[in-house]
Amino acid sequence: MESDKELEEKIKEKIRSIPDYPKKGVLFRDITPLLSDGPLFRACIDAIAEHFKGRVDAVAGVEARGFIIGSAVAYKLGKGFIPIRKEGKLPYDKVKKTYSLEYGEETIEIHKDALAKGERILLVDDLLATGGTAKASCELIESLGGKIVGVAFIIELTDLHGRDKLSGKEVFSLVKY
């Protein structure tokens, strides 16, 4: 088993940095090369799952990359997966939240029956930037009676201070830029 530092170095080697995407001035951190590396992707999922093992009832993931990571973590933990989707994508009764991003505004939704009151939820996404998406997702989960036990990411952009918007929540990230 490799150390946290070794895993972090391997992840950083696979992250592709794309300047001025999706708009000028933004440096996009692309995880698709990491996702195509089976052993490294597995190591990322294993590290997140191990950190939260025994503490969660379900895993929630944010569309779209959060679906990839979150569903794999849910599988590893033997738990259900809760999708948090962009507005207009869920077919049943839902609640929604609109929030600001570093490059615009977004609305996300969750089914009203996605979780039971008191369930312990791990929220997973690929990247923590300004924290708007994660905060809005936590608020949606909590509005349905869920308890956030942690918020996990592969990447955290520390200079954007997204962690500050998640005060009182355990934030776990595999790499920091």
N, C-alpha and C positions, 0 to 999 in steps of 0.2 A: 504494500500500500504506500502510495507516495504522500509526501508531506503537503501541507496546505500551500507552502511556498512553491514547491515543484508544480503543483496543479495550477496555481496562479500563473506561473511563467508559461506553461504549455497553453493555457487559455489565451493569454495575451499574444502569443505567437500566431494564433489562429484568427484573432479578431482583425477584420479588415476595416481600416479607417477611410471614410469617403467624405472629402471636404465639400461644403456647400450643398448638402443634401439633407432634408428635402427643400431647404432654401438657403440662400447665401448667408454665410456666417455660422452655419451649423456643421459640426463635425460628427457625422453619423458613424456609429460603431456597429458594424455588420457582423452578426453571429453566424451567418450561413456557412462560412468555411468550417466553423466549429461543429455545427450540426452534421456536416458531412463526414466528420471524423468519428466513427462509431465508438472506439474505445474512449476518446476524450469526452464525447457527449455522455456516454455512460458514467464516466467519472464525475462529471458535473451533477448529473441526476443523483448519483449515489451520495455525493457530498451534501447536497441539500436535504435529501431524504434522511440521511443519518443524523443531521443536525436537529431535525424536528421529530424524529422517530418517537412514537409513544405519546405524543402530545397533541395530535390532531384527529379530528373526526372526518374531515373532508378537505380537499384542496381546491382552491379557486384559481382560475387563470384568466388573464386579460387578453382579448383578441389583439393580434393574431399570434405573435410569438409566445405569449404567455400560455396559449393553448398547447403548444408543442412541449414546452418545458413542464408546465403544470400537470398535464395529463400523464406525462412520463413519471413525475414525482408521485402522483396519486397511485399509479400502477405499482410503483416500487413499494409504497407504503400499504398497499392493499385497501385504499380508500376511494371514495367516489370523487368525481370531478365536477366542479361547478363552473360553467362558462359565463364570463362577463363579456358582453358583446357590444358592438357599436349600435347606435340607435337604428331601429327598424329591422333588425335581424332576428329577433326572438319572436316566436309565433304566439305565445301564451300571455297570460296576465303578468305584467312586469312593473318594476319601479325603475326610474332613471335618474341620472345625475349629470348635469352639465358642468364643465370645469375648463380652466385655461391650461393650455400647453405652452411650452417655450416657443412654439411657432403657430399658435392658433387656438381654436376652441373645439371641444369634442363633447359628445354626449354618449354615455354608456348605460347599459341596461342589464338587469338580472331578473330572472323569473321570480315571482313572489313566493313560489313554493320550492325554491332551489335548496333551501336548508331549513332545518328545524331550529326553533328558538333554543339558545344555549349551546348549539354546536360549536366546537372549536375548529376554526378555519385557518388554514395556511394560505395566504395569497402569494401567488408566484407570477413573475413577469421576467422578461429578458433583461431589462435595463431600468435603473433608477436615475432619472435626470432631475427635473425640478420637483418631482413628487406629486404632481397634480393628478395623474392617472391612478397612482397607488392610493392616494388620499381619498379620491372619489370612490374607488372600488371598496376601500375599507368602510366608508360611510354607507354605501349600498348594503354591504354585508351586515353591518351593525344595525341598519334600519329594519332588517328582517329578524333581528334578535341573535345574530351570530356573534361569536367572540373571536376576535383576531388574536391568534397565538403568535403569529410572526408574519413577516413579509420578506420574501426571498427573491434574489436577483442573481443573474450571472455577473452583470456589470453594474457598478455604481460610479457615477460621475460626481465626485466629491465637491468640485468647485461650484456646482449648481445647488448644493445644499438641500436636495430633496428629502434627505433624512429628517431635516427639521420639521417638515410637514407631517411626519409620521411619529411625532413625539408621543411617548408612552407605549410605543409598539416596538417589539424586537425586530430589528432590521438585520438581515443576513445577506451578504454579497460575497461572491467568490473572487472577484477582482475589482480593484478601484483604480480609476484614472483621475 
